Amino acid sequence: MEYRLTDFLPTTKKECELRGWDELDVILFSGDAYVDHPSFGASVVGRILEGAGYRVAIVPQPDWHGDYRDFKKLGRPRLFFGISPGAMDSMVNKYTAARRIRHDDAYSPNGQAGLRPDYPSIVYTKILKELFPDVPVILGGIEASLRRVTHYDYWQDKLMKCILCDSGADMIMYGMGEKVVLDVADALANCRPINDIKDIPQTVYLCNEEDIPDGITDEDIVLHSHEECLRNKKAQAENFRHVEEQSNMMHAHRLLQGVDGKYCVINPPYPPLTSEELDASFDLPYTRQPHPKYKGKRIPAFDMIKFSVNLHRGCFGGCAFCTISAHQGKFVVCRSKESILREVKQVIEMPDFKGYLSDLGGPSANMYGMHGRNPKACEVCKRPSCINPQICPNLNTDHSALLDIYHAVDALPGIKKSFIGSGVRYDLILHQDKDEKANRSHMQYARELIKDHVSGRLKVAPEHTSDVVLKHMRKPSFRQFEEFKRIFDRINREEGLNQQIIPYFISSHPGCHAVDMAELAAITKGLDFHLEQVQDFTPTPMTVSTEAWYTGYDPYTLEPVFSAKSDKDKRAQRQFFFWYKPEERVGIERELRQMGRTDLLRALYPGGPSFSGRSGNTGYTGQSNQSGYSGHSGKTGKAGKSSNQSSSRKSYNPNFTPKNKKRR
C-alpha cells in the first residue's frame, strides 16, 4: 500500500501546512527516528492525541548543537512539549556494560550512532526551557519513567535525583502513556496551569510540602529523602522495595520523597487497561512504516519488528534485572483475537512480506491469557512476581487462549509460518497446575511451539546454573532448564527436526562469584553448549539487581550481597563463558588453580587441548554452526550443539563438583 505524506504525523512546518494546520497543540521530541508503528512510544502517544482531536507533530532526533533550529522550527505549541527519549534507555543504547561507546544505534537511520545526546530528557528540556520558558515540558518514555525517584546511575557511578530536578521539566508521565497523556492534555486544554495539575494518576511532580494535595496522609508512603540516601545506602535499598511494590499493585499508594527542600510526589498508576482499551491503542491508523524522510535508509530496529505482532502488555515474571514491570506493570493485559488478526492482515498486505511472521509475542511470549483465578486476591497483592519463588496457586497458567491465537493466525491466507521470537518462560510450561486442563495445555503448547513456531532456534533464558545466583535473579532452578531441554530434544526427534535451543546467561550479577561462573562453564560444557555472545550485567535504574549492586544489600531482606564491580573481577567472571577459546585458557587455568578447583579444571580441559587447532571464533565443535542470542549487544554469537541427552547432575550449588564428561 502506498502512503501519502499526510498519512504520517507531521514532522515539519510544510507537513503541518499540508494538513491545513497553522497551530499545534502538542509537539513531541523523540530520540528515535520516527517510525509510525505501535512498537515506538512517540508514535503511540502522537496517535492517541490525534485520535482525541489534538493537533500533534513529532520532531525526531533533533540536532541539539548550534542554533537549535530543530527546536524552533514548529514554533510554540498551545498545550505542551512532550519528550520521548527513545524506545530503549539512551545510556544502554549508547554504552556497553564496560561503558564503551557502541558503534551503532538501531533506532537511527542506517544504524548511525551519535544522533541523540546522553540523557535526552535533560538535554532537550534545557533547550526548550531556554527557548520557550513559559511552555510546559513533560517527560515520558523509558528514560524518565525509570528515573522518577532517586536512582543509581551506572554511567556516572553515583546516586542521582529524580530526573525532574536535573532537567527542569514540569512533570513526568511514567509507564505506558495512553491514559495519562489524554488526561493531562485535557486538563491543560481546560486552562489548568501545569503547576496546579496534581491529581492525575501516573504523574510525578515537585512541590513544597504545603502544596501537596490533602497534605501528607497516613495512606502515603514517605520514602527516605534523597539526601539520606546519599548518606546511607541501606536507606536507598529500603526505598526501592516500596517503589517496586507500588509499581506492581493494582491499587497503589502515593509515594513522597524529599529532595532539595521540596517533595517529589509520585501519584499511583492507573489500574491496568482493559482489553478493549489496549485494542483501541493498537487499532489506531499506524502506517507501520518509517516516515518518508528516511526513504532509501534502513532503521535496524524497524527491520527487526516490521513483520511481528505484539499480543499483550505487562509481565509477572519479576526478574530482578528487568525493568518491564516498573514501566508496564506485572498484570498482563491481552489484546482481543480480533485486534490481533486485524494487525496480522495489515502485515500480510505489506509489499515485501513473504508469508513469515517473525514474532507473535510479548514481554514474555507465553503469558498471553494468564491471570489470577480470583481477581480480588490480585487486587491486594504486592508480590513483584507471580512465579517466583514459586508459581502462585491463584495464577491460571492455561495456554489454551494463546494456542487459539496461533491457530487463528496460521489459518489466514498469506501466512506460511508464524514464529515465536520473544523469550519463552519454560517454568510456566513445566508447571504442574491443580487444573488438569491447564496441564494438558502446557504439553500441547510445548509440542506446537517446538514443531510449528521455531525458526531453527528457540531462545530461552536460564541466565545461570547456580541456585544461589538464580535466587538473587528471581529465576527458576537450572534443573527446570534441563527438564525443558529433554522435552525439546524429544519432540525434535519425534518430529524429525534438527532445531537448537539457545540459552543465554548473565555474568557478574549480584550474588555471583567467579566460582559460580566456573561451575556454569563446566555444566554448560557437559550439555554440549559453546556460549559466545552473552550478557555482562549492566546496572540500569529501577531494578532490584541494580539496587543490590550499588547498595550492597538485598532491598527485601537488607542482607549483604556481594557484587563483582571492578573490571578485573568482571573479566574474571566473563572469561568462563568462553572456556573453549584458546586465548582464554591460560587465564581460566590460573583462576581455577587459585580457587583450588582442580576438579573444574579437569572437567573443562580433560587430557590436553580442547580444540585441535580450531579457531577461537568458531561455534560448536559438532555439526551445526548457528548464531546464538547475544543479550542486548545486537550481535550474534555461536552456541552449543543441542544434545539429545541431558546432564546427569542432580543439584547445582557452589560446592558441587561436576564429573568429567567426554564430548559426544
N, C-alpha and C positions, 0 to 999 in steps of 0.2 A: 504494500500500500504506500502511495506517495503522500507525504505530509507537507502541508504549507507552513510557511514561517509562523503564521498566526496560530497554528496548532500547538505551538510551544508557548510557555510563559515568556514574556519579553525580556530581553537582556540589554537592549539599547534604547535610546530615545526614538530612533527610527521605527523600531518594532512596536513601541508604545503608540506612535502616530498611526501605524497600520491598523491598530485596533481602535483608533479614534480617541485615545486617552490623552488628556492634557495634564492629568494629575494622577499620582499613585497614592494608594492608601498605605501600602507596606512595601518596603524594599528589603530583600533578603540578600545577605552577603555570604557566599559559600566558599569554603576552602577546597572543594572538589570541582572538577569540571561538571557542567550541567548536563546530566542525563535524565531525561523525563521518564522515570521508572520508579515503581513503588519501593525499590530497594535503596533509593537515595533520599535521605531525610529532607533536604531542601525542596526537592520536587514534591514530596508528600505534603509538607507544610504549605507550599505555594498552591498546590491543587486544592487543599482543604479550604484555604482562604478564598480562592477563586470560586469554589463551589458555593460559598456563602455570599457571594456577590461583591467581594472586595477586589480592588484593582491591585495586583501584586506583580512585582518583577524580581528577577534574580540577577545578581552580579556575580558570576563565577570567577574564582581565583583572581581577585583584584590585585593590581600592582600596588604594593604598599610603599614603594620608593618614590622619590621625586616629588611631583606636584600633586599627587593624589587624584589625578584626573578620573580614575575609575570610581572613586568615592563621590565625586561631584557630578558625574555625567547624567544621572537621573534626577538630580535635584533633591528636594526636601519632601519626604512622604507626609501624608496627612496624619498618620497614626504613629508608626514606629519603624525603626530599623531592627531587623532580626539578623542574628549572626548564627550560622550553622557551619562550624569549622570543618566538618567532614564526617563521612561515614565511619572513619577509623580515627582513633585518637592521633592528633597531629604529631606527638612525640614518638609514639610507637611506629607511626608511618615513616618518620624520618630517620630514626636511630635504631640500631640493633641493640641486643641485650648487653653488648660490650660498649655501648654508647658510641659506636662508629656510625658515620652518616651513610645511609643507604644510597645506592646509585640510581634508583628509580622510584617512581611514585605511581602506583597502579591506578590512582584516581585522577591522573592528569593525562592530557593528550600525548600519545606516543610514549607514555610512561615517564615523561620528563620530570626530573627532580627539581626542586627549588622554586616551585610556583606558589608555595604557601610559606608563611613565616612560622617559626616556633610559636606556639600558643596563639593562633589566630584570634581567639576570643579577646585576648588582651590587646593585641596589635590593632585589629580592626576597630575595636571600641574606642581606643585612644584617638585614632584618626577621626572617627565620626564625631566624637565629642569636641574635638578641636574645630571641626568644620561646622557642625550643627549642634551647639551646646544645649539647645532647648528641646531637641527631639529625643524621645525615649529610645534607649538601646536595650534590647532584650536578648539575652544569650540562650541558646538551645543546643541540642546535639550532645554527642557523647562527651566532648571535652568539658563543657561546663557542668553537665549532669553529674559527672564523676568527681567534680571539684567543688561541690556545693557546700562542703564543710572543710574544716582543717584537714589537710591530707598530706601524705608524704610524697614528695616529688623526687623520683629516682634520678632524673637527669640533672637536677640542681643539687641533689643529695641534701635536701633539707625539708623541714615541715613548712608547708605553705598555708596561707589563709584561704578562706572561701574566695573563689575567683572574682566575686563582685568587688572585693577590696582592691585587688591589683588592677582590675580592668577599668573601674569607674562606671560599669554598666548599671542600669537601673533595676534589673530583675533577671532571674533565671527561670526558665521553664524547663524542669528536669523530666527525664523519662520520655516516653513516646508522646508526641505533641498534638494529636488530633483534637482532643477536648480542650486542653488548656489554651491553645493558640486562639481558638474561636472565642472563648470566654474573655480573654484579655483584650482581643481586638474589639469585641462588642462593648466592653467597659470603656475603652478609650474612645470608641465611636460615640458613646453616650456622654462624652465630655468629662469623664472622671480623670483627674490628674493621676499620672503614674504613681506618685508617692502616696496616693490615697487608696491604691488597689492592694489591699492586704488580706482579702477574704477568699481568694481564688485558690483552689487546691493545686498542688503540684507546682507551686511557685516558691521562689526564695527571694527575700529582700533584706535590706539592712535598715534598722531604725533605732531610735533611742528607746530606753525602757518604757518611758511614759507614753510612747506612741504605739506600743504593742496592743492590738485589739483585745479587749477584756483583761488586759494585764497578764501577768504570769500566773497561771492557774494550777491546781493540783493535777489536772489532766495533761499538762505539758511535761515534756522530758527536758530538763535543763542539763545540757552537756557541760563537761569541763571546758573552761574558756580556752581560747587559742593560746593565751599567754601561759596558762597552767600546763597545757600540752607541751609547750616548748621546754618547760622546766622538768616535766615528769612524763617519761614515755609510757608509764603504766596508765596514766590518765588518758593518753591518746588511745591505748588499746581498749580501755573501758568504754570510751566514746563509740568506738567502731561497732561494738556489739549492739548498742542501741540503734545506730544508723542502719545496720543491716537488718535487724529485726523489724524496724518500722518500714523499711523498703519492701518487705515481704509480707506485710499484714494486709488483710482485706480492709480492716478499719483501723488505720494507724493513728498515732498521736502526733501532735505538733512538736517539733524539736527546736530548741533555742540554744545558741552558743554565743557567749560573749567574745567580742573581738574589737580591739581599738576603741574601747569605751562605749560601743554600741552592741546591739544584738543582731546576729544573723538568724532570721526566722525562716524555718523550713516547714511550709504547710504540708499536711499529709497528702499522699497521692489520691487520685480518683480511684474508685473501685475499678476492677478490670472491665474492659469494653465487653459488650455483648457480641455474639457472632454477627448480628445484623450491623452493629456499628463498625466492626472490623471489615465486613464485606463492603460497606459504604466507602471506606478508605481505599480499598484495593480496586473498587469499581470506578474510580474517578477516571477522566478521559486522558490517561497517560498515553503518549505515543510509543513508549518503551524504547525510545531511540535517543542517542546523543543529539544535542542541538546541532542544527545545520552548520554552525560556525566551525565545527570540527570535521567537516567533510574531508575525506582523504586521510584522516588521522585515526589511530586506534586508541581507545581508552581501555587498558587491560582489565580493569575491574568490571567494566560492562561486558567485555568478551566472556568473562568467567560466568556471568549470571544471565546472559540475554536469553538463553533457552532453558531457564529454570523457573520454577514457580514455588513461592513460599506458602506453606499450608497453614501455619499457625504462628502465634507470638507467645513469648514467655518460656521459662524453663524452670522446672522444680528440682533440677539436679543439685544446685547449690555448691558446685565445685569451688573450692577455696580460692582458686586463682582466677576465677571467671567473673566478669562484670555484667553478664546478661541480666541477672535478677536485679541488680542495682539500678539498671536502666529500664528493663521491660517488666520486671516483677516475676515472681515464681509461678503465678497462676496462668495456666495455658489457656489461651483463647483461640478457638479454631474458626477458620472460615467455613462457610457452608460449601457443600459439594457443588452447588450451582455456581457460586462465585469462582471456585477453583476451575471448573470446566470452562467458564467464560474466558478466563485468562489463558488457559491452555489453547483454546480455539484461536485466541489472538496470536499466540506464539506460532501456531500452525500456519497462519497467514503471512508470517514474516518471509520475505523473498529468499533468504539464504537458509531457511530451516529445512533440514534433510530428513526429519522424522524422528530425531533422537532428542528427548528431553534430558538435559544434563543433571537435573536435580528436581525431585519432588520432596522438599524437605522443610526444615525449620531450624531453630536453635539446637534442638536435638531431634533427629529425623523421626523417631518413632514415639513421640509423646502426643501425637495428634489424637484427640478424642479422650484423653485421660483427664480425670478429675476426681474430686472426693465423692465418695458414695453418699456421705452425709454432709451437705453444704454447710450446715450450722457448725459442725466441727471445724471446717475450714475457716469460717468467719472469725474464730477466736484464736486460731493457730498462729504462732510466730516462729515456728521452726524454719530455718533458712533452707532446709532441704526436705523434700518428701520421701527421699530414697536413701538417705544416709543419716545415721549409721545403719539403719535397717529401713526397708520399704514400709511406709506407713500402712497399717491394716485398713485404713479408710480409703486408700488410693485404689481406684479402679484402673487396672493395667491392661484391660482388654484391648487388643489390637484390631478388633473387627472393623471399627469405623475407618481406620487407616487402610485396611485391605480393600474396603469398599471404594475408597478414593482411587487406589491403584487400579482396580478393575475397571472403574468408570473411565479413567484417563486412557488406559490401554485400549479400550474399546472404540475410542474416537478414530474416525477416518483420518489418516495423515500421521498417526503415531505408530512408529515402528517399534520403539522401545523407550521406556522411561527408566532412568537411572536414579539411584539414591546417592547423591554426592555429599549430603550432610552427614555428620557423625551419628552413629547408631549407639544407643545405650543397651549393651548386651545384658546388663543386670536386670533390665525390665523384661527381656526375652526369657531369661532363665528363672525368673521369679515364680515360685510355687504359690499361687493365689488360693484363697479359700473357695473361689468360684471356678469350677471345672471348665465352664465355657471360656473364661479368660485364659486358663492354662492351654486349652486346645488352640486358642487364637495365637498364643505365643509361638507354638511349634509351627502352625500354619504360616505365620509371618516369617519365621526364620527360613523355612523352605522357599517361600515365594520370593523373599528378599534375595537369597543367595542364587536361586535358579533364574529369576527373571529381571532383577534390578541391579546387578553388579556389573560394572563395565570392566571386568577383569581383575579389579582390585576393590576390596572393601576396607575402608579405613575405620578403625576403632581406636579408643583412647584408654588403654590400661594405665598410662602415664608413669607407672613404676612397678617394681616387683616386690618391694618391701612393704609389709603390712603396716609398719610403724610410719613410714613416709606416706603411704596411702591414707592412713587415718588423718594425717595433717591436711591432705589434699581433699578429704571427703570423697574418696573414690573407693569402690569395692575391692576386695581382695583379688590379687592376681590369679588365684585359683579359679575365679569366675572367668577370666580371660581364657585360661586353658580349657575350661569346660566348653566355652563357646567355640574355641578353635576346633575341638573334637567334632562338634556339630557341623561346623563349616566344612571341615575336611570330609566328613562322612557324606554330607549332601553333595559335595562336589564329586565324590566317587560314584554315588548312586545316579547322578545326573550326567555323568560322563564329561564333567567340566574340569578345567585346569586353571582355576582362579586363585588369587592370592589374598590373604588377609594382611592388611598393612597396619601394624600397631605403631603408635607414636608415644614418645616418652619425654619427660622433663627432667633436667638435671638442676642441681643447686636450689631445689625447693626448700623452704623452711622445714627443718626436721631431718633433712637428708645429709648424711656424711659420705665421705669418699668410699668407705667400705660398703655402703648400700649400693653405690654405683658399680663397684667391683662385682658384687653379687648379681646385680642386674645384667652385667656383661656375661657372666657365666651362665645364668639362667636363660637369657635370650639366645646365647650360642647353642645351648642344649636343645632349643626349639628350632635351630637352623635359621635364625634371623641374623642378617647383617644390617645393622642400623646405620644410616648415613646422615641425612639432614634431620636434625632433631631440635628440640626447643630448650634453650637455656632459660631458666626462669627470669622473667623481666617484671620487676615490681611496678604495677600500674595502680593508679588511685582507685580506692573504693573496693578493695578485695581483702578477705581475711588473710590471705598469704602475704600481701604487701604489709599489712599492719604487723603481722608476726615477724616479718623480715626486718622491718625498721625498728620496732619497739623491743624485740627480743622476747615478747610474751604472746601466748595464745589469748586472743581477745575474750574467749569464753571461759577459760579456766584461770587465766592470769599466771599459768605456769611458764617458766622459762622455756624458750625454744631456740635451738641452735640454727644458724643460717650461715652458709658459705658466702662471704662478702668480698673478700679480696680477689683480684684477678687470678692470683696464684691458686687459691683454693677452688675457684670456679673452674679453672682449666684442669685441675687435678680430678674433678668430678667428670667433666665433659669428655675427657680423653677415653674413658671407659666405653663410651658409645662406639668407639672406633678401634676396638681391640684388634681387628683384622687388618688394619692398615700398618704396613711395615714401619712407617715413620713414627707410629705411636708406641711401638712395642717397648722400646728402651724405657720410656717414662713410666709405662704401666708396670713393667717388671720391677723398677725401682720402688714405685709406690706400694706394690704388694709386699715386697720384702720388708719395707718399713712398717707395714701393718702387721707383719708376722703371718700373712695369709698365703703361705706357700701352697695350700690346697687350691686356692683360686688360681694361682699361677699355673699349677698343673692342669687345672680344668680348661684354662684359656689356651695354653701352649703345651699340649702333651707331646712329648717325644720330638721336639725340634720345630723347624719353621712351619708356619701355618699356610703359606701361600704358594710355595714352589714357583716363585718369581712372578706371581700375578701383580698387576698394578694396584696401588692403593686407592685408585679411583673406581675400581670395579664394584659391582654389587654382589650378588650371590656367588658362592663357589659352584653352585649347581647349574641346572639347565636354564632357568629363567633369569632374566636380567631386566627387571622393570623398575620404573621410578617409584619411589615411595613418598608418602606425605611428609611435608617438611615444616609443620607448625606454621608460624607466621612469616617465615623468611621469604615466601614467594618463589622459592627454588625447590626443585625436586632432587631426591637422592635415591640411593639404592636400598632395597630392603631384602629381608631374608626369604629363602625358599620356603614355601608353605609345605610343612611336613604333614604326613598322614597320621603321625603318632604324636602324642603329647609327652611332655616330660613326666617321669615317674615321681617327681618330688611331691611331697605331701604338705609341706609348710614352707613359709618364707619368713625368716626373721634374721636379725643382724648376726646371730651366732650360727646360722645354718652353713654347713659345709657341703657344697654340691659334689656329686660323684663325677668322676671322669667319664666322658661320654664321647665316643668316636662319632665323627660326622658321617651322616648317612650319604 
